[in-house]
Amino acid sequence: MRDELAKMDCLTPGDFATVKRQCVLLGETLTPDEFLAQLRQEHAVKPDVRQHRPLGFLQ
C-alpha cells in the first residue's frame, strides 16, 4: 500500500479529506483497500496527472 501511495505524487492532504468527507456524507466505512481506490480516483482526475507535467522546478 505504501508503494502505491508513493506512486501518486500529486496527492495532497485535501485528497484524503475529500475521500473522508465522501465517506461521512454517504455513511460508508471503507476498508484500507477501498480508501486507496478512492484516492486513486481523486489522483486520476488531477490535470497535472492527466497531462504528466513535472513540477516547475523539475522541468
C-alpha positions in Angstrom: 0.0 0.0 0.0 2.8 2.4 0.8 4.4 1.9 -2.6 1.1 2.6 -4.3 0.7 5.9 -2.3 4.3 6.9 -3.3 3.4 6.5 -7.0 0.6 9.1 -6.6 3.0 12.0 -6.4 0.3 14.7 -6.8 -1.8 13.7 -3.7 -2.4 16.4 -1.2 -3.9 16.3 2.3 -7.1 17.7 0.6 -7.4 14.5 -1.4 -7.5 12.4 1.8 -10.0 14.9 3.3 -12.2 14.7 0.2 -12.4 10.9 0.4 -13.1 11.0 4.1 -15.8 13.6 3.6 -17.4 11.4 0.9 -17.5 8.5 3.4 -19.1 10.6 6.0 -21.7 12.0 3.6 -22.6 8.6 2.3 -22.5 6.9 5.7 -19.9 4.4 4.4 -17.0 2.8 6.1 -14.2 1.9 3.7 -11.6 -0.7 4.1 -8.0 0.5 3.6 -8.0 -1.0 0.1 -11.3 0.8 -0.7 -9.9 4.0 0.7 -6.8 3.6 -1.5 -9.1 3.0 -4.6 -10.9 6.3 -3.8 -7.6 8.1 -3.6 -6.6 6.6 -6.9 -9.7 8.1 -8.4 -9.0 11.5 -6.9 -5.4 11.4 -8.2 -6.5 10.4 -11.7 -8.7 13.4 -12.2 -6.0 16.0 -11.5 -4.9 17.9 -14.5 -1.2 17.5 -13.7 -1.6 13.8 -13.6 -3.6 13.6 -16.8 -1.0 15.7 -18.7 2.0 14.2 -16.9 3.6 17.6 -16.4 6.5 17.8 -14.0 6.5 20.5 -11.3 8.1 23.8 -12.3 11.4 23.3 -10.6 11.8 19.8 -12.0 11.4 20.8 -15.7 
